[in-house]
Amino acid sequence: MNAIVNSPLFGILLSLMAFEAGVLISRKWKHTLLNPLLIANILIVGFLLLTGISFESYNVGGSYISVMLSPATVVLAVPLYRQLSKLTRYWKPILAGIFAGSLTSMACVIAVSKLIGLGDTLMLSLLPKSITIPMGSVVSEQIGGIPSITIIAITITGITGAVAAPAVCRFCRIKHKVAQGVAIGTASHALGTSKAMEMGEVQGAMSSLSIGVAGLFTAITAPLILAALS
């Protein structure tokens, strides 16, 4: 039994089965909160807790899926290429929106951390929460955060964005497709972009662009913010 649990195949199969179950549940009930990624996370955590299998054993295979995040993100350039006309037309407001969103995300982390008395290490770990895991973990390590906490924060941020994006757009009356995509991608990276893709090709393209630009901007700005605060 231990040989099976500690095999890379176990973590991979468990992840795929949980996600497929999430997709089926989401398609059947069609509710915003029933996001396949959220359901998959709940199912995996619940299974590990019920069986007593350690996260380390699961992650032997689960880490293989994490490795695919970077190439999967690159594939998002395909819908962006199809929307080059909109990119060239709106490039100024797109960049302004991404920069404003990234700064707001980091400013909120700093403000809330100071307000509730969160330690500097935890604050720095949460600072890159709105960019992809490969970039966020590196930024976290560079500025003195804890990468594992950063990865958890990035995952929660992405799932929250994927679940709440349509409702937030309706509540804030964000009707322009380009604006919706920029907002979702800047706030909730690749996981949010999965929802943007469902909303439309324009939203998905702008969201995928925002992932890369927001990541680069955060990587450059976070150390500068840290230097200014110290």
N, C-alpha and C positions, 0 to 999 in steps of 0.2 A: 504493500500500500504506500509506504513512504517513497518508494522508487517512482510510483506514478505521480504522487503529489509534487515531488521535487523535480519532475520532468518539465522542460519548457512547454511541452505539448499541453499540459494540464492548464496552465495560466492562459495560453492562447485560446484553447477550446472553451474555457469558462467565460472569457471575455466575449468571444464571438456568440456563444449561446445566449448570454445575458443581453447583449445588444440586439440580437434577433428577436428575443422575447419583448424587448422594449419597443422595437419597430412594430411588432404585431399588436401590442397593446395600444400603442399610439394610433395606429390605423383604425383599430376597431372603435375606440371611444372618441377619438379626434378632439381631445381637450388640450389647451395650451400647457397645462401643468404636466401632462403626460409626455414629456420629452424623452425620446429613446435613450439619450445619454444619461439623463437623471435616473430613469428606471434601471438601466444597466448597472449604474453605480450602487443603487440601493440593493439590487439583487445579489451583486458580488459581495458587498459588505455583509449582508444578511447570511449568505451561504457560508462565508468564512467564519462568522461568529457562531453559527449553529453547529458547524462541523469541527470547530476548534483548529482549523488549518491556519497557520501563521501567514501574515502578509508576505513575509520573505519567501515562503514556499510558492505562493501564488505569483509573486513578482519575478520569479525565475523565467516564466513565460511571458508575463505581462510586460516586462521590460522590452521584449522584442517588438511589441506593438508600439511602445513609446518611441522606439528608434525610427518608426515610420512616420512620425509626426512631421519631421522636416521635409522629406520629399512630398508628403501629402499636401503640405502648405504651398509648396512650389507649384503644384498642379492648379491651384486657384488662379494662377496667372492666365489660364485659358479663357475664362469668361471676361477677364479684364481686357484681353486683346480684342474681344468682340465688341467691347464698348469704348474703344479708343476715341471715337468721336465725342462722346460725352466727357471723357477725361480731358481732352484738349480744350473743350468748351468751358468746363467748370473748374479748371485746375487751381485757380486762386482760392475760391471758397472751399474746395476740397482740402487743400493744404492747411488753410486757416482753421477749418473744422477739426482736422486731425491734431494740430498743435494745441488748439484750445482744449480739446477733449483729453489729451494726454496730460497737460498741465493741471487740469481740473482734477483728474484722477489722483495724481500724486499729491496735490494740495489737500484733497479731502483726507487722504491717508495720514498726512502729517497733522492736520487739524484735529481729526478724531483721536489720533494717538496721543497728542498733547492733552486733549480734553479729558480722556479717561485714564491718563497716567500710564500708558503703555510704554514698556521699555524700548530703548533705542534699537536694540537688536531686532525685536519683533516689528518695529516700525519700518526698519530697513528691509526686512523680509517681505513686508506687504507692499512696499513702494512699487515694484514692477508687476503688480497683480493683473494688469490689463494687457499684457503682451504674451506672446506664445511661450510655452514651457522651455523650449531650447534656449531662447534669448533671455527669458526671465530668470532662469536658474543661474545663468552666467552673470547677469547684471547683479543679482542678489549676492553672489559670492564676491564680486568685485567691490561692492560697497559695504560689505561686512554683515550681510544678512545670513539667514539659514536657508539654503536652497530647498530643503525638503518642505519647510513651511511655505516658501514661495510657491512651490508646485501645488500644494493644497489650495492656497489662496487663488492661484490662477485657474485651477479646475473649478472651484466654487464660483468664481466670477464668470467663467465661460458658460457654465450650466445655467446660472441665474440669468445671464444675458439671453441665452437661447430660449429660455422659458418666458421671460418677461418682455422681450423686445417688441412684439406686436402690440401688447397692451400699453407699453410706454409710448410708442409712436402715436397710438390713438389718443392717449391722455394728453400728450404734449402737442397734439395736432401737427405732427411732422408728416406731411403728405408727399413731399417731393421725394422721388425714389432715390436720387443721388444722396440727399441728406439722410435718409433712413439708413442707407448702406454705410455711409461714413460714420454715423453715430454708433451703429451696431459693431462694426469692425474695430473702431477705436476703443470702445468700452469693453468688448468681450471676445476679442481675437478670433481664433479659428472655430471655437465651439459656437460662438454667436453667429459666425458667418454661415454655419450650416443652416441656421434658421433664416438668415438673409437670402440664401439660395432658394429656399422654399417660397419666400415672399416675391421673388422675381429675379430675372437675370441681371438687371441693372443694379439692384440692391446687393446681389451677391458679388458682382464685379467691384463695386465701390468698397464693399466691406473687405474683400480680399486685398485690395490696394492699401486700405487703412491699416491692415495687420502689419505689413512690412514697414510702412512709414512711421507708424506709432512705435513699433519696436525699436527702430533706429533712433528716433527722437528721444525715447525714454532712456536708451542706453547711453546717449550723449548727455542728456540733461540730468539724470539721477545723480551722478557723481558731482556735478556742479551744484546741485541743490544741497547735497550733503556737505560740500565744502562751505557753502554759504551759511549753513546752520551751525557748523562747528566753530 
